[in-house]
Amino acid sequence: MFVLRTERNIKFHVFIAVVMICLSLFFQISKVEWLILFLVIGGMFVIEIINTAIENVVDLVTEEFHPLAKTAKDVAASAALVFACISVIIGVILFGPYIVAYL
């Protein structure tokens, strides 16, 4: 997959996804929590893939600096950042009670 070979961020997201799956197995989360976890993980991958596609299309269309090209890239990256922040919040809500109970 092109994105896995070329994008640093997706590699980080894969690492975090593996950690979250391991935590889920350790805490034996419910089926609904598994569904939420995989929706969040899948959503993050989709957003990163779309971000990469937008950045590559912008690079294909223009080789010189253009404010609209920068805006398109920044907005796509912002979408990934917003979803990543929401994913962290969901992770805290999902795993917080398990971690507190374990401690």
N, CA, C and O atoms as CSV, one atom per row, in Angstrom:
chain,resi,resn,atom,element,x,y,z
A,1,MET,N,N,0.847,-1.178,0.000
A,1,MET,CA,C,0.000,0.000,0.000
A,1,MET,C,C,0.892,1.241,0.000
A,1,MET,O,O,1.803,1.373,0.817
A,2,PHE,N,N,0.610,2.136,-0.927
A,2,PHE,CA,C,1.416,3.340,-1.124
A,2,PHE,C,C,1.538,4.169,0.151
A,2,PHE,O,O,2.626,4.628,0.498
A,3,VAL,N,N,0.433,4.356,0.836
A,3,VAL,CA,C,0.418,5.221,2.015
A,3,VAL,C,C,1.333,4.659,3.109
A,3,VAL,O,O,2.060,5.417,3.751
A,4,LEU,N,N,1.304,3.360,3.324
A,4,LEU,CA,C,2.170,2.745,4.351
A,4,LEU,C,C,3.647,2.906,4.009
A,4,LEU,O,O,4.480,3.056,4.902
A,5,ARG,N,N,3.973,2.876,2.718
A,5,ARG,CA,C,5.372,3.010,2.310
A,5,ARG,C,C,5.865,4.447,2.384
A,5,ARG,O,O,7.050,4.686,2.620
A,6,THR,N,N,4.965,5.404,2.184
A,6,THR,CA,C,5.419,6.778,1.988
A,6,THR,C,C,5.074,7.755,3.106
A,6,THR,O,O,5.711,8.802,3.220
A,7,GLU,N,N,4.089,7.439,3.924
A,7,GLU,CA,C,3.617,8.414,4.909
A,7,GLU,C,C,4.013,8.023,6.327
A,7,GLU,O,O,3.678,6.939,6.805
A,8,ARG,N,N,4.724,8.917,6.983
A,8,ARG,CA,C,5.171,8.688,8.360
A,8,ARG,C,C,3.990,8.613,9.322
A,8,ARG,O,O,3.973,7.770,10.219
A,9,ASN,N,N,3.010,9.482,9.141
A,9,ASN,CA,C,1.875,9.531,10.064
A,9,ASN,C,C,1.087,8.234,10.097
A,9,ASN,O,O,0.653,7.804,11.166
A,10,ILE,N,N,0.892,7.601,8.943
A,10,ILE,CA,C,0.111,6.366,8.915
A,10,ILE,C,C,0.849,5.260,9.662
A,10,ILE,O,O,0.220,4.403,10.282
A,11,LYS,N,N,2.177,5.274,9.607
A,11,LYS,CA,C,2.953,4.286,10.367
A,11,LYS,C,C,2.739,4.477,11.865
A,11,LYS,O,O,2.630,3.503,12.610
A,12,PHE,N,N,2.680,5.725,12.300
A,12,PHE,CA,C,2.399,6.022,13.703
A,12,PHE,C,C,0.998,5.530,14.072
A,12,PHE,O,O,0.805,4.948,15.139
A,13,HIS,N,N,0.028,5.762,13.195
A,13,HIS,CA,C,-1.345,5.329,13.467
A,13,HIS,C,C,-1.446,3.804,13.513
A,13,HIS,O,O,-2.207,3.266,14.317
A,14,VAL,N,N,-0.705,3.111,12.677
A,14,VAL,CA,C,-0.695,1.645,12.721
A,14,VAL,C,C,-0.136,1.179,14.067
A,14,VAL,O,O,-0.686,0.266,14.682
A,15,PHE,N,N,0.948,1.799,14.524
A,15,PHE,CA,C,1.533,1.442,15.818
A,15,PHE,C,C,0.525,1.653,16.943
A,15,PHE,O,O,0.341,0.776,17.788
A,16,ILE,N,N,-0.127,2.813,16.957
A,16,ILE,CA,C,-1.116,3.111,17.994
A,16,ILE,C,C,-2.289,2.128,17.906
A,16,ILE,O,O,-2.794,1.677,18.934
A,17,ALA,N,N,-2.721,1.796,16.700
A,17,ALA,CA,C,-3.820,0.843,16.534
A,17,ALA,C,C,-3.454,-0.514,17.129
A,17,ALA,O,O,-4.275,-1.141,17.798
A,18,VAL,N,N,-2.234,-0.964,16.890
A,18,VAL,CA,C,-1.789,-2.246,17.455
A,18,VAL,C,C,-1.771,-2.180,18.981
A,18,VAL,O,O,-2.190,-3.128,19.646
A,19,VAL,N,N,-1.294,-1.081,19.534
A,19,VAL,CA,C,-1.279,-0.909,20.995
A,19,VAL,C,C,-2.703,-0.951,21.539
A,19,VAL,O,O,-2.958,-1.603,22.551
A,20,MET,N,N,-3.638,-0.259,20.875
A,20,MET,CA,C,-5.027,-0.229,21.335
A,20,MET,C,C,-5.676,-1.614,21.242
A,20,MET,O,O,-6.447,-2.003,22.120
A,21,ILE,N,N,-5.369,-2.340,20.198
A,21,ILE,CA,C,-5.909,-3.696,20.062
A,21,ILE,C,C,-5.352,-4.593,21.170
A,21,ILE,O,O,-6.086,-5.399,21.742
A,22,CYS,N,N,-4.072,-4.458,21.469
A,22,CYS,CA,C,-3.480,-5.239,22.562
A,22,CYS,C,C,-4.118,-4.882,23.903
A,22,CYS,O,O,-4.415,-5.766,24.706
A,23,LEU,N,N,-4.328,-3.584,24.145
A,23,LEU,CA,C,-5.013,-3.158,25.372
A,23,LEU,C,C,-6.432,-3.733,25.426
A,23,LEU,O,O,-6.898,-4.148,26.488
A,24,SER,N,N,-7.102,-3.756,24.300
A,24,SER,CA,C,-8.468,-4.287,24.242
A,24,SER,C,C,-8.495,-5.764,24.580
A,24,SER,O,O,-9.385,-6.231,25.291
A,25,LEU,N,N,-7.520,-6.496,24.071
A,25,LEU,CA,C,-7.429,-7.917,24.398
A,25,LEU,C,C,-7.123,-8.109,25.886
A,25,LEU,O,O,-7.694,-8.988,26.531
A,26,PHE,N,N,-6.230,-7.293,26.422
A,26,PHE,CA,C,-5.853,-7.379,27.835
A,26,PHE,C,C,-7.051,-7.103,28.745
A,26,PHE,O,O,-7.282,-7.826,29.714
A,27,PHE,N,N,-7.812,-6.050,28.425
A,27,PHE,CA,C,-8.941,-5.661,29.267
A,27,PHE,C,C,-10.238,-6.400,28.918
A,27,PHE,O,O,-11.243,-6.238,29.609
A,28,GLN,N,N,-10.224,-7.197,27.869
A,28,GLN,CA,C,-11.385,-7.964,27.430
A,28,GLN,C,C,-12.617,-7.058,27.286
A,28,GLN,O,O,-13.633,-7.252,27.953
A,29,ILE,N,N,-12.496,-6.074,26.405
A,29,ILE,CA,C,-13.567,-5.109,26.215
A,29,ILE,C,C,-14.788,-5.778,25.577
A,29,ILE,O,O,-14.679,-6.867,25.013
A,30,SER,N,N,-15.940,-5.128,25.669
A,30,SER,CA,C,-17.192,-5.672,25.145
A,30,SER,C,C,-17.232,-5.594,23.615
A,30,SER,O,O,-16.394,-4.950,22.985
A,31,LYS,N,N,-18.229,-6.268,23.040
A,31,LYS,CA,C,-18.395,-6.245,21.580
A,31,LYS,C,C,-18.665,-4.832,21.074
A,31,LYS,O,O,-18.129,-4.430,20.041
A,32,VAL,N,N,-19.483,-4.085,21.788
A,32,VAL,CA,C,-19.779,-2.715,21.385
A,32,VAL,C,C,-18.507,-1.864,21.424
A,32,VAL,O,O,-18.280,-1.044,20.534
A,33,GLU,N,N,-17.688,-2.058,22.442
A,33,GLU,CA,C,-16.425,-1.319,22.538
A,33,GLU,C,C,-15.475,-1.702,21.411
A,33,GLU,O,O,-14.746,-0.852,20.901
A,34,TRP,N,N,-15.476,-2.978,21.016
A,34,TRP,CA,C,-14.678,-3.402,19.858
A,34,TRP,C,C,-15.152,-2.682,18.598
A,34,TRP,O,O,-14.340,-2.214,17.799
A,35,LEU,N,N,-16.464,-2.596,18.428
A,35,LEU,CA,C,-17.007,-1.910,17.256
A,35,LEU,C,C,-16.573,-0.446,17.228
A,35,LEU,O,O,-16.156,0.069,16.191
A,36,ILE,N,N,-16.675,0.206,18.367
A,36,ILE,CA,C,-16.258,1.605,18.460
A,36,ILE,C,C,-14.774,1.728,18.132
A,36,ILE,O,O,-14.373,2.602,17.364
A,37,LEU,N,N,-13.963,0.850,18.717
A,37,LEU,CA,C,-12.516,0.891,18.492
A,37,LEU,C,C,-12.190,0.741,17.000
A,37,LEU,O,O,-11.387,1.503,16.461
A,38,PHE,N,N,-12.807,-0.234,16.339
A,38,PHE,CA,C,-12.495,-0.449,14.932
A,38,PHE,C,C,-13.048,0.657,14.035
A,38,PHE,O,O,-12.453,0.964,13.002
A,39,LEU,N,N,-14.174,1.257,14.411
A,39,LEU,CA,C,-14.667,2.417,13.663
A,39,LEU,C,C,-13.695,3.585,13.769
A,39,LEU,O,O,-13.444,4.281,12.785
A,40,VAL,N,N,-13.154,3.797,14.952
A,40,VAL,CA,C,-12.202,4.901,15.146
A,40,VAL,C,C,-10.893,4.610,14.394
A,40,VAL,O,O,-10.364,5.482,13.705
A,41,ILE,N,N,-10.382,3.393,14.531
A,41,ILE,CA,C,-9.144,3.029,13.831
A,41,ILE,C,C,-9.343,3.134,12.317
A,41,ILE,O,O,-8.518,3.724,11.620
A,42,GLY,N,N,-10.432,2.564,11.817
A,42,GLY,CA,C,-10.707,2.624,10.380
A,42,GLY,C,C,-10.903,4.051,9.900
A,42,GLY,O,O,-10.422,4.423,8.830
A,43,GLY,N,N,-11.608,4.849,10.689
A,43,GLY,CA,C,-11.811,6.250,10.333
A,43,GLY,C,C,-10.507,7.006,10.228
A,43,GLY,O,O,-10.321,7.816,9.319
A,44,MET,N,N,-9.597,6.744,11.162
A,44,MET,CA,C,-8.303,7.434,11.135
A,44,MET,C,C,-7.514,7.053,9.891
A,44,MET,O,O,-6.896,7.907,9.256
A,45,PHE,N,N,-7.536,5.768,9.543
A,45,PHE,CA,C,-6.832,5.334,8.328
A,45,PHE,C,C,-7.441,5.981,7.082
A,45,PHE,O,O,-6.716,6.438,6.198
A,46,VAL,N,N,-8.763,6.017,7.015
A,46,VAL,CA,C,-9.438,6.616,5.860
A,46,VAL,C,C,-9.083,8.098,5.743
A,46,VAL,O,O,-8.769,8.576,4.653
A,47,ILE,N,N,-9.131,8.817,6.846
A,47,ILE,CA,C,-8.807,10.251,6.825
A,47,ILE,C,C,-7.358,10.457,6.354
A,47,ILE,O,O,-7.097,11.343,5.541
A,48,GLU,N,N,-6.427,9.654,6.854
A,48,GLU,CA,C,-5.025,9.789,6.441
A,48,GLU,C,C,-4.846,9.468,4.954
A,48,GLU,O,O,-4.066,10.124,4.263
A,49,ILE,N,N,-5.564,8.465,4.470
A,49,ILE,CA,C,-5.474,8.112,3.052
A,49,ILE,C,C,-6.026,9.247,2.190
A,49,ILE,O,O,-5.427,9.604,1.176
A,50,ILE,N,N,-7.157,9.811,2.589
A,50,ILE,CA,C,-7.727,10.938,1.849
A,50,ILE,C,C,-6.791,12.144,1.903
A,50,ILE,O,O,-6.608,12.832,0.898
A,51,ASN,N,N,-6.206,12.400,3.060
A,51,ASN,CA,C,-5.241,13.497,3.202
A,51,ASN,C,C,-4.080,13.314,2.223
A,51,ASN,O,O,-3.681,14.264,1.549
A,52,THR,N,N,-3.544,12.111,2.144
A,52,THR,CA,C,-2.444,11.828,1.228
A,52,THR,C,C,-2.884,12.028,-0.220
A,52,THR,O,O,-2.140,12.587,-1.025
A,53,ALA,N,N,-4.086,11.574,-0.549
A,53,ALA,CA,C,-4.598,11.738,-1.913
A,53,ALA,C,C,-4.713,13.220,-2.272
A,53,ALA,O,O,-4.299,13.633,-3.356
A,54,ILE,N,N,-5.267,14.008,-1.373
A,54,ILE,CA,C,-5.413,15.448,-1.636
A,54,ILE,C,C,-4.047,16.099,-1.821
A,54,ILE,O,O,-3.853,16.882,-2.751
A,55,GLU,N,N,-3.104,15.781,-0.946
A,55,GLU,CA,C,-1.770,16.374,-1.068
A,55,GLU,C,C,-1.107,15.995,-2.388
A,55,GLU,O,O,-0.459,16.834,-3.015
A,56,ASN,N,N,-1.260,14.753,-2.816
A,56,ASN,CA,C,-0.656,14.319,-4.070
A,56,ASN,C,C,-1.328,14.957,-5.280
A,56,ASN,O,O,-0.650,15.309,-6.246
A,57,VAL,N,N,-2.638,15.109,-5.243
A,57,VAL,CA,C,-3.334,15.769,-6.351
A,57,VAL,C,C,-2.915,17.227,-6.446
A,57,VAL,O,O,-2.689,17.740,-7.542
A,58,VAL,N,N,-2.811,17.899,-5.302
A,58,VAL,CA,C,-2.371,19.296,-5.309
A,58,VAL,C,C,-0.961,19.399,-5.890
A,58,VAL,O,O,-0.684,20.292,-6.690
A,59,ASP,N,N,-0.068,18.487,-5.490
A,59,ASP,CA,C,1.292,18.495,-6.033
A,59,ASP,C,C,1.296,18.228,-7.539
A,59,ASP,O,O,2.126,18.773,-8.267
A,60,LEU,N,N,0.373,17.392,-7.999
A,60,LEU,CA,C,0.280,17.086,-9.419
A,60,LEU,C,C,-0.185,18.298,-10.228
A,60,LEU,O,O,0.290,18.526,-11.341
A,61,VAL,N,N,-1.104,19.061,-9.673
A,61,VAL,CA,C,-1.698,20.184,-10.382
A,61,VAL,C,C,-0.756,21.380,-10.454
A,61,VAL,O,O,-0.717,22.071,-11.473
A,62,THR,N,N,-0.005,21.633,-9.404
A,62,THR,CA,C,0.856,22.820,-9.391
A,62,THR,C,C,2.216,22.503,-8.791
A,62,THR,O,O,2.322,21.879,-7.736
A,63,GLU,N,N,3.249,22.948,-9.490
A,63,GLU,CA,C,4.602,22.761,-8.981
A,63,GLU,C,C,5.100,24.001,-8.244
A,63,GLU,O,O,6.045,23.931,-7.458
A,64,GLU,N,N,4.463,25.117,-8.501
A,64,GLU,CA,C,4.890,26.350,-7.846
A,64,GLU,C,C,3.955,26.662,-6.675
A,64,GLU,O,O,2.838,26.149,-6.604
A,65,PHE,N,N,4.420,27.494,-5.780
A,65,PHE,CA,C,3.625,27.843,-4.612
A,65,PHE,C,C,2.372,28.606,-5.023
A,65,PHE,O,O,2.421,29.536,-5.827
A,66,HIS,N,N,1.262,28.191,-4.454
A,66,HIS,CA,C,0.007,28.904,-4.656
A,66,HIS,C,C,-0.749,28.871,-3.332
A,66,HIS,O,O,-0.847,27.814,-2.708
A,67,PRO,N,N,-1.285,30.012,-2.892
A,67,PRO,CA,C,-1.981,30.051,-1.600
A,67,PRO,C,C,-3.142,29.061,-1.502
A,67,PRO,O,O,-3.376,28.489,-0.437
A,68,LEU,N,N,-3.868,28.854,-2.598
A,68,LEU,CA,C,-4.980,27.895,-2.554
A,68,LEU,C,C,-4.480,26.453,-2.418
A,68,LEU,O,O,-5.119,25.632,-1.760
A,69,ALA,N,N,-3.351,26.152,-3.033
A,69,ALA,CA,C,-2.768,24.822,-2.892
A,69,ALA,C,C,-2.363,24.582,-1.440
A,69,ALA,O,O,-2.606,23.510,-0.885
A,70,LYS,N,N,-1.748,25.584,-0.839
A,70,LYS,CA,C,-1.367,25.484,0.581
A,70,LYS,C,C,-2.604,25.307,1.451
A,70,LYS,O,O,-2.602,24.494,2.377
A,71,THR,N,N,-3.651,26.055,1.163
A,71,THR,CA,C,-4.892,25.953,1.936
A,71,THR,C,C,-5.494,24.554,1.821
A,71,THR,O,O,-5.919,23.975,2.821
A,72,ALA,N,N,-5.529,24.014,0.613
A,72,ALA,CA,C,-6.082,22.667,0.416
A,72,ALA,C,C,-5.311,21.636,1.232
A,72,ALA,O,O,-5.908,20.776,1.879
A,73,LYS,N,N,-3.983,21.725,1.200
A,73,LYS,CA,C,-3.161,20.790,1.963
A,73,LYS,C,C,-3.346,20.979,3.465
A,73,LYS,O,O,-3.446,20.005,4.212
A,74,ASP,N,N,-3.391,22.234,3.904
A,74,ASP,CA,C,-3.559,22.516,5.332
A,74,ASP,C,C,-4.910,22.043,5.853
A,74,ASP,O,O,-4.999,21.504,6.956
A,75,VAL,N,N,-5.956,22.243,5.064
A,75,VAL,CA,C,-7.293,21.824,5.483
A,75,VAL,C,C,-7.375,20.296,5.568
A,75,VAL,O,O,-7.962,19.758,6.507
A,76,ALA,N,N,-6.792,19.604,4.600
A,76,ALA,CA,C,-6.795,18.138,4.631
A,76,ALA,C,C,-6.027,17.627,5.848
A,76,ALA,O,O,-6.468,16.692,6.517
A,77,ALA,N,N,-4.886,18.236,6.133
A,77,ALA,CA,C,-4.105,17.835,7.306
A,77,ALA,C,C,-4.856,18.170,8.590
A,77,ALA,O,O,-4.777,17.429,9.570
A,78,SER,N,N,-5.578,19.273,8.587
A,78,SER,CA,C,-6.361,19.657,9.769
A,78,SER,C,C,-7.458,18.640,10.056
A,78,SER,O,O,-7.737,18.337,11.216
A,79,ALA,N,N,-8.079,18.114,9.008
A,79,ALA,CA,C,-9.109,17.094,9.191
A,79,ALA,C,C,-8.515,15.865,9.893
A,79,ALA,O,O,-9.140,15.292,10.785
A,80,ALA,N,N,-7.327,15.476,9.489
A,80,ALA,CA,C,-6.661,14.340,10.124
A,80,ALA,C,C,-6.337,14.651,11.587
A,80,ALA,O,O,-6.495,13.793,12.455
A,81,LEU,N,N,-5.891,15.859,11.856
A,81,LEU,CA,C,-5.570,16.257,13.225
A,81,LEU,C,C,-6.817,16.272,14.104
A,81,LEU,O,O,-6.786,15.793,15.237
A,82,VAL,N,N,-7.906,16.818,13.588
A,82,VAL,CA,C,-9.159,16.856,14.363
A,82,VAL,C,C,-9.619,15.440,14.682
A,82,VAL,O,O,-9.991,15.152,15.819
A,83,PHE,N,N,-9.597,14.550,13.688
A,83,PHE,CA,C,-10.033,13.175,13.936
A,83,PHE,C,C,-9.099,12.470,14.915
A,83,PHE,O,O,-9.551,11.674,15.738
A,84,ALA,N,N,-7.814,12.754,14.834
A,84,ALA,CA,C,-6.867,12.157,15.781
A,84,ALA,C,C,-7.172,12.613,17.209
A,84,ALA,O,O,-7.120,11.812,18.142
A,85,CYS,N,N,-7.487,13.887,17.377
A,85,CYS,CA,C,-7.838,14.405,18.712
A,85,CYS,C,C,-9.113,13.758,19.231
A,85,CYS,O,O,-9.195,13.380,20.400
A,86,ILE,N,N,-10.107,13.633,18.359
A,86,ILE,CA,C,-11.350,12.975,18.751
A,86,ILE,C,C,-11.086,11.517,19.107
A,86,ILE,O,O,-11.692,10.988,20.039
A,87,SER,N,N,-10.186,10.863,18.373
A,87,SER,CA,C,-9.834,9.472,18.650
A,87,SER,C,C,-9.205,9.320,20.034
A,87,SER,O,O,-9.477,8.352,20.744
A,88,VAL,N,N,-8.373,10.271,20.406
A,88,VAL,CA,C,-7.759,10.235,21.744
A,88,VAL,C,C,-8.838,10.366,22.808
A,88,VAL,O,O,-8.819,9.644,23.805
A,89,ILE,N,N,-9.774,11.275,22.606
A,89,ILE,CA,C,-10.859,11.454,23.573
A,89,ILE,C,C,-11.687,10.179,23.689
A,89,ILE,O,O,-12.023,9.754,24.794
A,90,ILE,N,N,-12.014,9.573,22.563
A,90,ILE,CA,C,-12.756,8.313,22.580
A,90,ILE,C,C,-11.952,7.237,23.297
A,90,ILE,O,O,-12.509,6.456,24.069
A,91,GLY,N,N,-10.648,7.191,23.048
A,91,GLY,CA,C,-9.793,6.213,23.722
A,91,GLY,C,C,-9.787,6.394,25.226
A,91,GLY,O,O,-9.818,5.413,25.969
A,92,VAL,N,N,-9.748,7.633,25.684
A,92,VAL,CA,C,-9.771,7.903,27.127
A,92,VAL,C,C,-11.106,7.460,27.714
A,92,VAL,O,O,-11.142,6.840,28.777
A,93,ILE,N,N,-12.203,7.776,27.028
A,93,ILE,CA,C,-13.526,7.372,27.507
A,93,ILE,C,C,-13.652,5.854,27.507
A,93,ILE,O,O,-14.218,5.274,28.433
A,94,LEU,N,N,-13.126,5.216,26.474
A,94,LEU,CA,C,-13.243,3.766,26.334
A,94,LEU,C,C,-12.373,3.013,27.341
A,94,LEU,O,O,-12.833,2.074,27.991
A,95,PHE,N,N,-11.106,3.435,27.465
A,95,PHE,CA,C,-10.171,2.683,28.292
A,95,PHE,C,C,-9.984,3.238,29.704
A,95,PHE,O,O,-9.466,2.547,30.581
A,96,GLY,N,N,-10.401,4.475,29.921
A,96,GLY,CA,C,-10.230,5.083,31.239
A,96,GLY,C,C,-10.763,4.244,32.386
A,96,GLY,O,O,-10.032,3.988,33.342
A,97,PRO,N,N,-12.018,3.807,32.320
A,97,PRO,CA,C,-12.541,2.986,33.418
A,97,PRO,C,C,-11.774,1.676,33.641
A,97,PRO,O,O,-11.601,1.234,34.777
A,98,TYR,N,N,-11.324,1.069,32.552
A,98,TYR,CA,C,-10.545,-0.167,32.686
A,98,TYR,C,C,-9.206,0.092,33.362
A,98,TYR,O,O,-8.773,-0.677,34.221
A,99,ILE,N,N,-8.560,1.175,32.969
A,99,ILE,CA,C,-7.252,1.517,33.549
A,99,ILE,C,C,-7.400,1.877,35.011
A,99,ILE,O,O,-6.603,1.436,35.839
A,100,VAL,N,N,-8.411,2.677,35.347
A,100,VAL,CA,C,-8.642,3.068,36.751
A,100,VAL,C,C,-8.935,1.825,37.585
A,100,VAL,O,O,-8.397,1.681,38.683
A,101,ALA,N,N,-9.773,0.933,37.087
A,101,ALA,CA,C,-10.110,-0.299,37.824
A,101,ALA,C,C,-8.882,-1.188,37.996
A,101,ALA,O,O,-8.739,-1.862,39.016
A,102,TYR,N,N,-7.998,-1.190,37.004
A,102,TYR,CA,C,-6.803,-2.034,37.071
A,102,TYR,C,C,-5.808,-1.504,38.100
A,102,TYR,O,O,-5.125,-2.279,38.770
A,103,LEU,N,N,-5.734,-0.178,38.220
A,103,LEU,CA,C,-4.798,0.428,39.176
A,103,LEU,C,C,-5.340,0.253,40.559
A,103,LEU,O,O,-4.715,0.687,41.526
